[in-house]
């Protein structure tokens, strides 16, 4: 079965920094999935992401007054093999211009 690398962008996820201040962050993450096609790969990668313990822990921090959290797939490509473990995140701070 083909292997797909899914590059995912997450935006407006609430966290609390080391000083106890709320902030919104974004992230990039990559997931590798075996599936019949790109559509199925997207569904599987999103399911995997939803099961992530860290993301689950943020549910109680969501504020309806803040920009809505969202994820979208920047790239889904078929690859020869699974590269890295595909479970990490690269974080970045959201700012007013990127929180739209």
GUVODO-592319 format. One line per field, with one value per atom (N, C-alpha, C): x, y, z; residue number from 1; atom name. Coordinates in Angstrom, 2 decimals, always signed. Example, Ala and Ser with C-alpha at 12.3 -4.5 7.8 and 13.67 -1.06 7.14 Angstrom:
BEGIN
px <- +13.19/+12.30/+13.20/+12.85/+13.67/+12.90;
py <- -5.69/-4.50/-3.30/-2.25/-1.06/+0.03;
pz <- +7.80/+7.80/+7.80/+7.08/+7.14/+7.87;
resi <- 1/1/1/2/2/2;
name <- N/CA/C/N/CA/C;
! end
This chain:
BEGIN
px <- +0.85/+0.00/+0.90/+0.53/+1.34/+1.48/+2.60/+2.87/+2.79/+2.11/+1.97/+2.55/+3.25/+3.74/+2.78/+2.22/+1.24/+1.85/+2.02/+2.52/+1.31/+1.19/+0.00/+0.39/-0.41/-0.25/-1.41/-1.09/-2.09/-1.96/-3.10/-3.08/-4.01/-3.62/-4.45/-4.74/-3.73/-3.90/-3.51/-4.40/-4.13/-3.17/-2.26/-1.35/-1.11/-0.40/+0.01/+1.53/+2.15/+3.61/+4.20/+5.49/+6.18/+5.80/+5.35/+4.94/+3.45/+2.76/+1.34/+0.44/+1.01/+0.24/-0.30/-1.55/-2.14/-1.52/-1.33/-0.87/-1.38/-1.45/-1.84/-0.58/-0.50/+0.64/+0.16/+1.06/+0.82/+1.85/+1.65/+2.63/+2.61/+3.72/+3.82/+4.10/+3.53/+3.82/+3.70/+4.39/+4.39/+3.91/+3.02/+2.54/+2.70/+3.16/+3.27/+2.17/+1.45/+0.37/+0.39/-0.02/-0.22/-1.70/-2.00/-3.40/-3.50/-4.72/-4.97/-4.80/-5.02/-4.93/-4.80/-4.70/-4.49/-5.65/-6.87/-8.03/-8.04/-7.77/-7.73/-6.54/-5.43/-4.24/-4.57/-5.29/-5.68/-6.56/-7.51/-8.41/-7.62/-6.71/-5.92/-4.99/-4.34/-3.42/-4.18/-5.35/-6.16/-6.62/-6.99/-7.39/-6.23/-5.03/-3.84/-3.59/-3.72/-3.49/-4.50/-5.75/-6.80/-6.56/-5.83/-5.54/-4.31/-3.62/-2.41/-2.74/-2.05/-2.32/-2.13/-1.09/-0.85/-2.00/-2.44/-3.56/-4.83/-5.05/-6.21/-6.20/-5.00/-4.89/-5.25/-5.31/-5.60/-7.10/-7.93/-9.37/-9.95/-9.50/-10.05/-9.59/-8.58/-8.06/-8.72/-9.54/-10.16/-11.12/-10.97/-11.81/-12.56/-13.91/-14.67/-14.43/-13.85/-13.56/-12.27/-11.43/-10.17/-10.38/-9.43/-9.55/-9.68/-10.45/-10.73/-9.49/-9.28/-8.18/-8.52/-7.48/-7.72/-6.44/-6.63/-5.51/-5.83/-4.80/-4.98/-3.72/-3.93/-2.86/-2.17/-0.90/-0.14/+0.37/+0.57/+1.10/+0.77/+0.37/+0.20/+0.86/+1.97/+2.70/+3.02/+3.01/+3.39/+4.91/+5.41/+6.84/+7.20/+8.48/+8.96/+8.94/+9.27/+9.33/+9.08/+8.85/+8.63/+9.97/+10.03/+11.26/+11.47/+11.26/+11.38/+10.15/+10.09/+8.96/+7.63/+7.65/+6.43/+5.47/+5.99/+5.10/+5.40/+6.43/+6.83/+6.10/+6.39/+5.80/+6.90/+6.73/+7.54/+6.58/+6.81/+5.89/+6.35/+5.39/+5.70/+4.60/+4.94/+3.92/+3.00/+1.74/+0.79/+0.85/+0.68/+0.59/-0.69/-1.02/-2.26/-2.43/-1.36/-1.49/-1.67/-1.21/-1.36/-2.58/-3.27/-4.38/-5.72/-5.73/-6.98/-7.57;
py <- -1.17/+0.00/+1.24/+2.28/+3.50/+4.20/+4.89/+5.69/+7.15/+7.94/+9.37/+10.17/+11.24/+12.20/+13.38/+13.68/+14.75/+15.87/+17.03/+18.20/+19.02/+19.21/+19.82/+21.11/+22.15/+23.42/+23.59/+23.83/+24.13/+25.58/+26.25/+27.66/+27.95/+28.93/+29.47/+28.47/+27.71/+26.77/+27.45/+27.41/+28.11/+27.32/+28.04/+27.44/+28.45/+28.01/+28.88/+28.85/+30.03/+30.06/+29.85/+29.90/+29.65/+30.65/+31.84/+32.87/+32.80/+31.80/+31.64/+32.48/+33.09/+33.92/+33.07/+33.34/+32.65/+33.20/+32.32/+32.73/+31.75/+32.22/+31.35/+30.97/+29.70/+29.22/+28.49/+28.37/+27.56/+26.45/+25.51/+24.42/+23.84/+23.23/+22.35/+20.96/+19.98/+18.60/+17.77/+16.66/+15.77/+14.40/+13.80/+12.46/+11.58/+10.36/+9.38/+8.34/+8.07/+7.08/+6.21/+4.98/+4.08/+4.13/+4.42/+4.48/+4.29/+4.12/+3.88/+5.15/+6.31/+7.56/+8.76/+9.95/+11.18/+11.50/+11.30/+11.62/+10.76/+9.49/+8.58/+8.93/+9.31/+9.71/+10.91/+11.88/+13.05/+12.66/+11.79/+11.34/+10.62/+9.74/+8.99/+9.90/+10.84/+11.75/+12.64/+13.11/+13.94/+13.14/+11.91/+11.03/+10.85/+10.62/+10.47/+11.74/+12.88/+14.16/+14.39/+14.06/+14.24/+13.38/+12.29/+11.40/+11.83/+12.86/+13.32/+13.84/+13.33/+13.71/+15.20/+15.78/+17.20/+18.03/+17.74/+18.49/+18.27/+17.07/+16.79/+17.64/+17.86/+18.62/+20.10/+20.59/+22.00/+22.30/+21.29/+21.49/+22.43/+22.30/+23.12/+24.57/+24.86/+26.22/+27.03/+26.39/+27.07/+28.14/+29.34/+30.49/+30.90/+30.89/+31.23/+32.66/+33.51/+34.88/+34.99/+33.97/+33.98/+33.42/+33.68/+33.08/+31.56/+30.99/+29.56/+28.74/+27.65/+26.74/+26.06/+25.77/+25.09/+24.39/+23.39/+22.71/+22.62/+22.68/+22.37/+21.71/+20.98/+20.20/+21.05/+21.30/+22.08/+21.20/+19.91/+19.02/+17.58/+16.82/+15.37/+14.76/+14.06/+13.48/+12.01/+11.24/+9.83/+9.75/+8.92/+8.75/+7.28/+7.01/+5.63/+4.91/+5.65/+5.03/+6.09/+5.61/+6.52/+7.09/+8.42/+9.09/+9.04/+10.14/+10.21/+9.58/+9.58/+8.92/+9.63/+10.91/+11.60/+11.88/+12.17/+12.46/+13.79/+14.49/+15.73/+16.95/+18.09/+19.37/+20.42/+21.40/+22.60/+23.75/+24.48/+25.52/+26.90/+27.81/+29.22/+30.06/+31.27/+32.13/+32.71/+32.80/+33.46/+34.96/+35.79/+37.22/+37.73/+38.97/+39.52/+39.37/+39.53/+39.46/+38.02/+37.02/+35.63/+34.95/+35.61/+34.98/+35.20/+35.56/+35.83/+34.59;
pz <- +0.00/+0.00/+0.00/-0.75/-0.81/+0.53/+0.70/+1.90/+1.51/+2.34/+2.10/+3.26/+2.91/+3.92/+3.90/+5.07/+5.21/+6.05/+5.46/+6.17/+6.62/+7.93/+8.52/+9.24/+9.02/+9.71/+10.69/+11.96/+12.97/+13.37/+13.60/+13.96/+15.13/+15.93/+17.03/+18.14/+18.52/+19.61/+20.92/+21.92/+23.18/+24.06/+24.68/+25.66/+26.77/+27.77/+28.87/+28.90/+28.85/+28.82/+30.23/+30.34/+31.62/+32.70/+32.30/+33.27/+33.60/+33.07/+33.34/+32.45/+31.42/+30.50/+29.34/+28.98/+27.82/+26.55/+25.61/+24.30/+23.26/+22.04/+20.93/+20.16/+19.82/+19.05/+17.81/+16.88/+15.70/+15.66/+14.78/+14.66/+13.26/+12.93/+11.78/+12.31/+11.67/+12.01/+10.74/+10.74/+9.60/+10.07/+9.32/+9.63/+8.38/+8.60/+7.53/+7.71/+6.64/+6.71/+5.46/+5.64/+4.52/+4.17/+2.91/+2.50/+0.99/+0.55/-0.87/-1.71/-1.10/-1.85/-0.94/-1.56/-0.80/+0.15/-0.30/+0.55/+1.80/+1.64/+2.79/+3.69/+3.09/+3.87/+4.76/+4.21/+4.99/+6.17/+5.94/+7.02/+8.10/+7.70/+8.68/+9.47/+8.79/+9.47/+10.46/+10.07/+10.96/+12.17/+11.97/+13.08/+14.05/+13.51/+14.35/+15.15/+14.51/+15.18/+16.30/+16.07/+17.08/+18.32/+18.18/+19.31/+20.10/+19.63/+20.30/+21.70/+22.71/+24.10/+24.35/+23.78/+24.00/+23.44/+22.22/+21.64/+22.45/+22.92/+23.76/+25.03/+25.58/+26.82/+26.65/+25.43/+25.18/+25.11/+25.06/+24.90/+25.95/+27.19/+28.27/+28.20/+27.38/+27.26/+26.15/+25.34/+24.20/+24.71/+24.16/+24.50/+23.24/+23.27/+22.06/+21.57/+22.41/+22.01/+21.20/+21.24/+20.51/+19.11/+18.21/+16.87/+16.97/+16.10/+16.12/+15.76/+16.51/+16.17/+14.86/+14.09/+12.83/+12.38/+11.56/+10.91/+9.43/+8.63/+7.22/+6.68/+5.62/+5.02/+3.96/+4.16/+3.18/+2.05/+2.37/+1.34/+1.71/+0.73/+0.87/-0.36/-0.13/-1.25/-0.98/-2.04/-1.92/-1.85/-0.92/-0.72/-0.78/-0.94/-1.03/+0.31/+1.38/+2.71/+3.77/+4.98/+6.11/+6.53/+6.61/+7.00/+8.51/+9.18/+10.63/+11.25/+12.58/+13.24/+12.99/+12.60/+12.23/+13.36/+14.55/+15.68/+16.34/+15.91/+16.56/+16.03/+16.66/+16.30/+16.24/+15.37/+15.37/+15.64/+16.74/+17.19/+16.79/+16.67/+16.45/+17.10/+17.55/+18.17/+17.08/+17.42/+16.53/+16.86/+15.87/+16.15/+15.51/+15.74/+15.25/+13.74/+12.98/+11.53/+11.04/+11.79/+11.35/+11.96/+12.87/+13.57/+12.86/+11.63/+10.91/+10.35;
resi <- 1/1/1/2/2/2/3/3/3/4/4/4/5/5/5/6/6/6/7/7/7/8/8/8/9/9/9/10/10/10/11/11/11/12/12/12/13/13/13/14/14/14/15/15/15/16/16/16/17/17/17/18/18/18/19/19/19/20/20/20/21/21/21/22/22/22/23/23/23/24/24/24/25/25/25/26/26/26/27/27/27/28/28/28/29/29/29/30/30/30/31/31/31/32/32/32/33/33/33/34/34/34/35/35/35/36/36/36/37/37/37/38/38/38/39/39/39/40/40/40/41/41/41/42/42/42/43/43/43/44/44/44/45/45/45/46/46/46/47/47/47/48/48/48/49/49/49/50/50/50/51/51/51/52/52/52/53/53/53/54/54/54/55/55/55/56/56/56/57/57/57/58/58/58/59/59/59/60/60/60/61/61/61/62/62/62/63/63/63/64/64/64/65/65/65/66/66/66/67/67/67/68/68/68/69/69/69/70/70/70/71/71/71/72/72/72/73/73/73/74/74/74/75/75/75/76/76/76/77/77/77/78/78/78/79/79/79/80/80/80/81/81/81/82/82/82/83/83/83/84/84/84/85/85/85/86/86/86/87/87/87/88/88/88/89/89/89/90/90/90/91/91/91/92/92/92/93/93/93/94/94/94/95/95/95/96/96/96/97/97/97/98/98/98/99/99/99/100/100/100;
name <- N/CA/C/N/CA/C/N/CA/C/N/CA/C/N/CA/C/N/CA/C/N/CA/C/N/CA/C/N/CA/C/N/CA/C/N/CA/C/N/CA/C/N/CA/C/N/CA/C/N/CA/C/N/CA/C/N/CA/C/N/CA/C/N/CA/C/N/CA/C/N/CA/C/N/CA/C/N/CA/C/N/CA/C/N/CA/C/N/CA/C/N/CA/C/N/CA/C/N/CA/C/N/CA/C/N/CA/C/N/CA/C/N/CA/C/N/CA/C/N/CA/C/N/CA/C/N/CA/C/N/CA/C/N/CA/C/N/CA/C/N/CA/C/N/CA/C/N/CA/C/N/CA/C/N/CA/C/N/CA/C/N/CA/C/N/CA/C/N/CA/C/N/CA/C/N/CA/C/N/CA/C/N/CA/C/N/CA/C/N/CA/C/N/CA/C/N/CA/C/N/CA/C/N/CA/C/N/CA/C/N/CA/C/N/CA/C/N/CA/C/N/CA/C/N/CA/C/N/CA/C/N/CA/C/N/CA/C/N/CA/C/N/CA/C/N/CA/C/N/CA/C/N/CA/C/N/CA/C/N/CA/C/N/CA/C/N/CA/C/N/CA/C/N/CA/C/N/CA/C/N/CA/C/N/CA/C/N/CA/C/N/CA/C/N/CA/C/N/CA/C/N/CA/C/N/CA/C/N/CA/C/N/CA/C/N/CA/C/N/CA/C/N/CA/C/N/CA/C/N/CA/C/N/CA/C/N/CA/C/N/CA/C/N/CA/C/N/CA/C;
! end
